[in-house]
Amino acid sequence: MKISYKKNKNQTAELQIFIEPKDYTAKVEEATNNIRKNYKAPGFRPGKAPVTLLQKQHGTSIIADTVSKLVDNAMKDYITKEKIEFLGYPLPKADHKVDIEKGKEWTFIYEIGLRPEVDLKLSTWTTLEEYVIKLEGEYVSKRMKEVLQYFQTQKPADTITENSVIFIELLEIQKAAESETKPISKSSRLQLNTITNLSVKNKLIGLQKDSKVTVNISDLFTTLNDKVSNLGVSKEEAESISSDFEITVTSIGVMVDSELNQELFDKVFGPNVVTNEAEFKTKLKESSEKNIQQDLDMLFYDNAKEILLDKCKPTLPSDFLKRWILQTNEKPITQEQLDKEYPNYEQSMKWNLVTQKLVKDHNIKVTEQEIFEEVKAYLKYEYSKMGYNMPDEDLESIVKKQIGELKQKGHIEDSIIQNKIKDLLKTACKVKKKEINHAEYLKLFESIKNKKK
């Protein structure tokens, strides 16, 4: 087998593999004998058909499969041995066809997309801008009010008001023609401030326990999903229900903001982390700044991408990559779709090259313990959003069960590497910090959102 390699001007290379009978005859014979062991042919017992019959019927396909495997292995071995750095995967040359049925020796030609050299050295000559959030007292007060509302409790009340939560019995009022069917009867729970029909809301406000009132069900529940969940019927049934219903008030409650006490402090931040209002405000400010700073860190990372990509300007063999995507994409993709989406794909691949360069040059690694801590922090944050401060011992038990599945996706390692690159950029480059308040933060992200439209 003869192999030749030459670079082209368009950041691709051509790999030619010439194969002749001495390279594949023994392998073809081996493959033929293996197939013959289980081969069934009319008039012969399994495995007893003559080799000549098998060759006559399937010889070409056996040669094609064998030669294809030999050439593919030779290509991989050559690329590994010569340390050729490539993008995508080698593709058969578009204008060169190999016909196994013609001749006994063939030349296979592959096109290879070559990986560019990324010339990037971080230094203080590179200036990056970093926004730092500083929350003002007004925002902290607003955030505290939201927390008190989030942990509201329900207390009994005598009369329905705008903020009441009521428990009711719904009974369908049937017309004479409908008397043969059983009327719908269902218990439900309503929050007055979620009722959008003002006429219905005003009918309910002022009522007391055991009061009755008649409303049309479509006025009370204005969406199909509301009808389904409150009446316990299917979507198909809900579409046809537009009857009047008698509502009987069975219980009235009112939602009251949580008190600012130790019970609340423990719910939000864990047992005895804070013990008074001043500490609670401070901790609330710190946790809010930490959450918002995560957004600003992503913005820092995205801006750094643009600056570093502009600085090193890696080039890609675009024509080759487009052909590779069209041929290998898991889901079929049209040329029109590719042309539309390729610029984003190209930017993503360029940044991957820069990331790999930084990882290699700065010896960035991810340990098992770092993966464990990343998953733990993620789950802790998710539980905290639901108002549950899970003890570390319970959290670690859950992490041990889930980490295998999460790690397989590769997202955790990528997230850790991204954070390490952010830290690297903040120390290796000149960083210009700018403090902003919450209003400026909202304005900044609104501006970014509008630019993307």
C-alpha positions as CSV (number, residue, x, y, z in Angstrom):
1,M,0.0,0.0,0.0
2,K,1.4,3.4,-1.0
3,I,0.4,6.6,0.7
4,S,1.1,10.2,-0.4
5,Y,0.2,13.4,1.3
6,K,0.2,17.0,0.1
7,K,-1.1,20.3,1.5
8,N,-3.3,22.5,-0.6
9,K,-3.6,26.3,-0.4
10,N,-7.2,26.4,1.0
11,Q,-6.2,25.0,4.4
12,T,-6.9,21.4,3.3
13,A,-4.7,18.5,2.5
14,E,-5.0,15.5,0.1
15,L,-4.2,12.0,1.2
16,Q,-3.9,9.4,-1.6
17,I,-3.9,5.7,-0.8
18,F,-3.0,3.3,-3.6
19,I,-4.0,-0.3,-2.9
20,E,-3.2,-3.4,-5.0
21,P,-4.0,-7.2,-4.8
22,K,-1.0,-8.0,-2.6
23,D,-2.4,-5.6,0.0
24,Y,-5.8,-7.1,0.3
25,T,-5.9,-10.7,-1.2
26,A,-5.1,-12.5,2.1
27,K,-7.7,-10.4,4.0
28,V,-10.4,-11.1,1.3
29,E,-9.7,-14.8,1.5
30,E,-10.0,-14.7,5.3
31,A,-13.3,-12.7,5.1
32,T,-14.6,-15.1,2.5
33,N,-13.9,-18.2,4.6
34,N,-15.4,-16.6,7.7
35,I,-18.6,-15.8,5.8
36,R,-18.7,-19.3,4.2
37,K,-18.9,-21.0,7.7
38,N,-22.5,-19.8,8.0
39,Y,-23.4,-19.3,4.3
40,K,-26.6,-21.0,3.1
41,A,-27.0,-21.8,-0.5
42,P,-29.7,-24.0,-2.3
43,G,-28.5,-27.6,-2.5
44,F,-25.8,-27.3,0.1
45,R,-25.7,-27.7,3.9
46,P,-24.8,-24.5,5.8
47,G,-21.1,-23.8,5.6
48,K,-20.6,-26.4,2.7
49,A,-21.2,-24.2,-0.3
50,P,-18.2,-24.0,-2.7
51,V,-16.0,-20.9,-2.3
52,T,-16.4,-20.2,-6.0
53,L,-20.2,-19.9,-5.6
54,L,-19.8,-17.5,-2.7
55,Q,-17.3,-15.5,-4.7
56,K,-19.6,-15.4,-7.7
57,Q,-22.6,-14.2,-5.8
58,H,-20.9,-11.9,-3.2
59,G,-17.3,-11.5,-4.2
60,T,-17.4,-7.9,-5.2
61,S,-19.1,-6.8,-1.9
62,I,-16.6,-8.8,0.2
63,I,-13.7,-7.1,-1.7
64,A,-15.4,-3.7,-1.2
65,D,-15.9,-4.2,2.5
66,T,-12.4,-5.5,3.1
67,V,-10.6,-2.9,1.0
68,S,-12.7,-0.1,2.7
69,K,-11.6,-1.3,6.2
70,L,-7.9,-1.6,5.1
71,V,-7.9,1.9,3.6
72,D,-9.7,3.4,6.5
73,N,-7.2,1.9,9.0
74,A,-4.3,3.0,6.8
75,M,-5.6,6.5,6.7
76,K,-6.0,6.7,10.5
77,D,-2.6,5.1,11.1
78,Y,-0.9,7.6,8.8
79,I,-2.7,10.6,10.4
80,T,-1.7,9.4,13.9
81,K,1.9,8.6,12.9
82,E,2.5,12.0,11.1
83,K,0.6,13.9,13.9
84,I,-1.7,15.6,11.4
85,E,-4.0,18.0,13.3
86,F,-7.4,18.0,11.5
87,L,-10.9,19.4,11.8
88,G,-14.0,17.3,11.3
89,Y,-13.1,14.0,9.7
90,P,-11.4,13.2,6.3
91,L,-13.9,13.0,3.4
92,P,-13.6,11.2,0.1
93,K,-12.6,13.7,-2.6
94,A,-15.8,14.9,-4.2
95,D,-14.7,14.7,-7.8
96,H,-12.9,11.3,-7.5
97,K,-14.9,8.1,-7.6
98,V,-13.6,4.5,-7.0
99,D,-15.3,1.7,-8.8
100,I,-14.4,-1.7,-7.1
101,E,-16.0,-3.6,-10.1
102,K,-13.4,-2.1,-12.4
103,G,-9.8,-3.4,-12.1
104,K,-7.9,-4.9,-9.2
105,E,-6.0,-1.9,-7.9
106,W,-7.4,1.5,-6.9
107,T,-6.4,4.9,-5.6
108,F,-8.5,6.4,-2.8
109,I,-8.3,10.1,-2.3
110,Y,-9.3,11.9,0.9
111,E,-9.6,15.6,1.6
112,I,-8.6,16.7,5.1
113,G,-9.5,19.9,6.8
114,L,-6.4,21.2,8.5
115,R,-6.5,22.7,12.0
116,P,-5.0,26.2,12.1
117,E,-2.2,27.3,14.4
118,V,-3.6,29.5,17.1
119,D,-1.1,32.3,17.8
120,L,-2.2,33.7,21.2
121,K,-0.2,34.9,24.1
122,L,-2.0,36.6,27.0
123,S,-0.5,39.7,28.4
124,T,-1.3,42.9,30.2
125,W,-1.3,44.6,26.8
126,T,-4.7,43.0,26.3
127,T,-7.4,45.1,28.1
128,L,-10.7,43.5,29.1
129,E,-13.6,45.2,30.8
130,E,-15.3,43.7,33.8
131,Y,-18.6,44.9,35.3
132,V,-19.0,44.5,39.1
133,I,-22.4,44.7,40.7
134,K,-23.0,46.9,43.8
135,L,-26.6,46.7,45.0
136,E,-28.1,49.8,46.6
137,G,-30.3,49.8,49.8
138,E,-33.4,50.3,47.7
139,Y,-32.9,47.1,45.8
140,V,-32.2,45.1,49.0
141,S,-35.4,46.4,50.6
142,K,-37.3,45.3,47.5
143,R,-35.6,41.9,47.5
144,M,-36.5,41.5,51.2
145,K,-40.1,42.2,50.5
146,E,-40.1,39.6,47.7
147,V,-38.7,37.0,50.1
148,L,-41.3,37.8,52.7
149,Q,-44.0,37.3,50.0
150,Y,-42.4,34.1,48.8
151,F,-42.7,32.6,52.2
152,Q,-46.3,33.8,52.8
153,T,-48.6,31.8,55.0
154,Q,-52.3,31.4,54.8
155,K,-54.5,32.5,57.7
156,P,-58.3,32.1,58.1
157,A,-60.5,35.1,57.2
158,D,-64.3,35.8,57.5
159,T,-64.8,37.8,54.3
160,I,-63.4,37.5,50.7
161,T,-61.1,40.3,49.7
162,E,-58.9,41.1,46.7
163,N,-56.0,39.0,48.2
164,S,-58.1,36.1,49.5
165,V,-57.5,32.4,48.8
166,I,-60.9,30.6,48.8
167,F,-62.0,27.0,48.7
168,I,-65.2,26.4,46.8
169,E,-67.6,23.7,45.6
170,L,-68.5,23.9,41.9
171,L,-71.9,22.5,40.8
172,E,-72.9,22.6,37.2
173,I,-76.4,24.1,36.6
174,Q,-77.9,22.0,33.8
175,K,-80.6,22.9,31.3
176,A,-83.6,20.6,31.0
177,A,-82.2,18.9,27.9
178,E,-79.1,18.0,29.8
179,S,-80.8,16.4,32.8
180,E,-80.0,12.9,31.7
181,T,-76.3,13.4,32.2
182,K,-74.7,13.8,35.6
183,P,-73.8,17.4,36.5
184,I,-70.2,18.3,37.1
185,S,-69.4,18.6,40.8
186,K,-65.9,19.5,41.9
187,S,-64.0,21.1,44.8
188,S,-61.4,23.8,43.9
189,R,-59.1,26.4,45.2
190,L,-59.0,30.0,43.9
191,Q,-56.7,33.0,44.4
192,L,-58.7,36.1,43.9
193,N,-55.8,38.1,42.5
194,T,-55.4,35.6,39.6
195,I,-59.1,36.0,38.4
196,T,-58.9,38.1,35.3
197,N,-62.7,38.7,34.7
198,L,-63.6,41.7,36.9
199,S,-67.3,40.9,36.9
200,V,-66.7,37.5,38.4
201,K,-64.1,38.9,40.9
202,N,-66.5,41.6,42.1
203,K,-69.3,38.9,42.6
204,L,-67.0,37.0,44.9
205,I,-65.5,39.9,46.9
206,G,-67.5,40.5,50.1
207,L,-68.9,37.0,50.3
208,Q,-68.5,34.9,53.5
209,K,-68.3,31.2,54.2
210,D,-71.3,29.1,52.9
211,S,-72.3,32.0,50.5
212,K,-73.5,30.9,47.1
213,V,-73.2,32.7,43.7
214,T,-73.8,31.7,40.1
215,V,-71.2,32.4,37.4
216,N,-70.5,31.2,33.9
217,I,-67.6,28.7,34.0
218,S,-65.9,30.3,30.9
219,D,-65.9,33.7,32.7
220,L,-64.3,32.1,35.8
221,F,-61.8,30.0,34.0
222,T,-60.7,31.8,30.9
223,T,-58.2,29.3,29.6
224,L,-58.7,25.7,28.5
225,N,-56.0,24.5,31.0
226,D,-57.7,26.2,33.9
227,K,-60.9,24.4,33.0
228,V,-59.1,21.1,32.8
229,S,-57.3,21.4,36.1
230,N,-60.2,22.8,38.1
231,L,-63.0,20.6,36.8
232,G,-61.0,17.4,36.4
233,V,-62.0,16.9,32.8
234,S,-60.1,16.2,29.6
235,K,-59.2,18.9,27.1
236,E,-61.8,17.6,24.7
237,E,-64.5,17.8,27.4
238,A,-63.4,21.2,28.6
239,E,-63.8,22.7,25.1
240,S,-67.5,21.9,25.1
241,I,-68.3,23.1,28.7
242,S,-69.7,26.6,28.9
243,S,-72.5,26.1,31.5
244,D,-73.3,28.3,34.5
245,F,-72.1,26.9,37.8
246,E,-73.2,27.4,41.3
247,I,-70.2,28.3,43.6
248,T,-70.4,27.6,47.3
249,V,-67.7,29.1,49.5
250,T,-66.5,26.5,51.9
251,S,-63.4,28.2,53.4
252,I,-61.7,31.6,53.2
253,G,-58.1,32.4,53.8
254,V,-55.7,35.3,53.3
255,M,-52.1,35.2,52.4
256,V,-49.9,37.0,54.9
257,D,-46.3,37.9,54.4
258,S,-43.8,35.9,56.5
259,E,-42.6,37.4,59.7
260,L,-39.0,38.6,59.9
261,N,-37.9,36.0,62.5
262,Q,-35.4,33.2,63.0
263,E,-37.6,30.6,61.3
264,L,-37.5,32.7,58.1
265,F,-33.7,33.2,58.4
266,D,-33.2,29.5,58.7
267,K,-35.4,28.7,55.8
268,V,-33.6,31.1,53.5
269,F,-29.9,30.6,54.5
270,G,-29.9,27.5,56.7
271,P,-29.9,27.0,60.5
272,N,-28.2,29.8,62.5
273,V,-26.3,31.3,59.5
274,V,-27.9,34.7,60.3
275,T,-29.6,35.6,63.7
276,N,-30.9,39.1,63.2
277,E,-32.4,41.5,60.7
278,A,-29.1,43.4,60.0
279,E,-27.3,40.1,59.3
280,F,-30.2,38.9,57.1
281,K,-30.1,42.1,55.0
282,T,-26.3,41.8,54.6
283,K,-26.5,38.1,53.6
284,L,-29.4,38.9,51.2
285,K,-27.4,41.6,49.6
286,E,-24.3,39.3,49.3
287,S,-26.3,36.4,47.8
288,S,-28.1,38.7,45.3
289,E,-24.8,40.3,44.2
290,K,-23.3,36.8,43.8
291,N,-26.2,35.7,41.6
292,I,-26.2,38.8,39.4
293,Q,-22.4,38.7,39.2
294,Q,-22.7,35.3,37.5
295,D,-24.5,37.0,34.7
296,L,-21.8,39.7,34.5
297,D,-19.1,37.1,34.5
298,M,-20.7,35.5,31.5
299,L,-20.8,38.9,29.8
300,F,-17.1,39.3,30.7
301,Y,-16.4,35.9,29.1
302,D,-18.4,36.7,26.0
303,N,-16.7,40.0,25.5
304,A,-13.3,38.4,26.1
305,K,-14.1,35.9,23.4
306,E,-14.6,38.6,20.8
307,I,-11.4,40.4,21.8
308,L,-9.2,37.3,21.8
309,L,-10.7,36.0,18.5
310,D,-10.1,39.3,16.9
311,K,-6.5,39.3,18.3
312,C,-5.5,35.8,17.0
313,K,-7.9,35.5,14.0
314,P,-7.9,31.7,13.5
315,T,-8.9,30.7,10.0
316,L,-11.0,27.7,9.1
317,P,-11.3,25.6,5.9
318,S,-14.9,26.7,5.5
319,D,-15.8,25.0,2.2
320,F,-14.5,21.6,3.6
321,L,-16.3,22.1,6.9
322,K,-19.6,22.9,5.2
323,R,-19.3,19.7,3.1
324,W,-18.4,17.7,6.2
325,I,-21.5,19.1,8.1
326,L,-23.8,18.3,5.2
327,Q,-22.5,14.7,5.0
328,T,-22.2,13.9,8.7
329,N,-24.9,15.9,10.6
330,E,-27.1,13.6,12.7
331,K,-30.2,15.3,11.4
332,P,-30.5,16.1,7.7
333,I,-29.7,19.7,7.0
334,T,-30.3,21.7,3.8
335,Q,-27.8,23.9,2.1
336,E,-30.0,26.9,3.0
337,Q,-30.1,26.0,6.7
338,L,-26.3,25.5,6.6
339,D,-25.6,28.8,5.0
340,K,-27.8,30.5,7.7
341,E,-26.3,28.7,10.7
342,Y,-22.7,28.3,9.6
343,P,-21.4,31.7,10.9
344,N,-22.5,30.8,14.4
345,Y,-20.9,27.3,14.0
346,E,-17.7,28.9,12.7
347,Q,-17.4,31.3,15.7
348,S,-18.0,28.4,18.1
349,M,-15.4,26.2,16.5
350,K,-12.9,29.1,16.4
351,W,-13.4,29.7,20.2
352,N,-13.0,25.9,20.8
353,L,-9.6,26.2,19.2
354,V,-8.7,29.1,21.4
355,T,-10.0,27.3,24.5
356,Q,-7.9,24.2,23.7
357,K,-4.8,26.4,23.2
358,L,-5.3,28.1,26.6
359,V,-5.9,24.7,28.3
360,K,-2.7,23.3,26.8
361,D,-0.5,26.4,27.3
362,H,-1.6,26.9,30.9
363,N,-2.0,23.3,31.9
364,I,-5.7,23.6,32.9
365,K,-7.0,20.4,34.3
366,V,-10.3,19.2,35.9
367,T,-10.2,16.9,39.0
368,E,-12.8,14.5,40.2
369,Q,-13.3,16.6,43.4
370,E,-13.9,19.7,41.3
371,I,-16.6,17.9,39.3
372,F,-18.2,16.8,42.6
373,E,-18.2,20.3,44.1
374,E,-19.6,21.8,40.8
375,V,-22.5,19.4,40.8
376,K,-23.1,20.0,44.5
377,A,-23.1,23.8,44.0
378,Y,-25.5,23.4,41.1
379,L,-28.0,21.3,43.0
380,K,-27.8,23.5,46.1
381,Y,-28.7,26.5,44.0
382,E,-31.6,24.6,42.4
383,Y,-33.0,23.6,45.8
384,S,-32.5,27.1,47.1
385,K,-34.7,28.5,44.3
386,M,-37.5,26.3,45.7
387,G,-36.9,27.7,49.1
388,Y,-35.2,24.6,50.5
389,N,-31.9,24.8,52.2
390,M,-30.7,21.2,52.0
391,P,-28.1,20.0,54.5
392,D,-24.6,19.3,53.0
393,E,-24.8,15.6,54.1
394,D,-28.1,15.0,52.2
395,L,-26.8,17.0,49.2
396,E,-23.6,15.0,49.0
397,S,-25.6,11.8,49.0
398,I,-27.7,13.0,46.0
399,V,-24.6,14.1,44.2
400,K,-23.0,10.7,44.5
401,K,-26.0,9.1,42.9
402,Q,-26.3,11.7,40.0
403,I,-22.7,12.5,39.2
404,G,-22.1,9.6,36.9
405,E,-25.0,10.6,34.6
406,L,-24.1,14.3,34.7
407,K,-20.5,13.7,34.1
408,Q,-21.2,11.7,30.9
409,K,-22.8,14.7,29.3
410,G,-19.5,16.6,29.5
411,H,-21.3,19.8,30.6
412,I,-19.8,19.8,34.0
413,E,-16.2,19.6,32.9
414,D,-16.9,22.3,30.3
415,S,-18.3,24.6,32.9
416,I,-15.3,24.2,35.2
417,I,-12.9,24.8,32.3
418,Q,-14.8,27.9,31.4
419,N,-14.6,29.2,35.0
420,K,-10.8,28.5,35.0
421,I,-10.3,30.4,31.8
422,K,-12.3,33.3,33.2
423,D,-10.0,33.4,36.2
424,L,-7.0,33.1,34.0
425,L,-8.0,36.0,31.8
426,K,-8.6,38.1,34.9
427,T,-5.0,37.5,36.1
428,A,-3.1,37.4,32.8
429,C,-4.7,40.4,31.1
430,K,-5.3,44.0,32.1
431,V,-8.8,44.1,33.5
432,K,-10.6,47.4,33.8
433,K,-13.4,47.1,36.5
434,K,-16.5,49.2,36.4
435,E,-19.1,49.2,39.2
436,I,-22.8,49.3,38.3
437,N,-26.0,49.3,40.3
438,H,-29.1,47.2,39.6
439,A,-30.8,49.7,37.2
440,E,-27.6,49.9,35.2
441,Y,-27.4,46.1,35.1
442,L,-30.9,45.8,33.7
443,K,-30.2,48.6,31.1
444,L,-26.9,46.9,30.1
445,F,-28.6,43.5,29.4
446,E,-31.6,45.2,27.7
447,S,-29.1,46.8,25.3
448,I,-27.4,43.5,24.6
449,K,-30.8,41.8,24.0
450,N,-31.7,44.5,21.5
451,K,-28.4,44.2,19.6
452,K,-29.1,40.5,19.1
453,K,-32.5,41.1,17.5
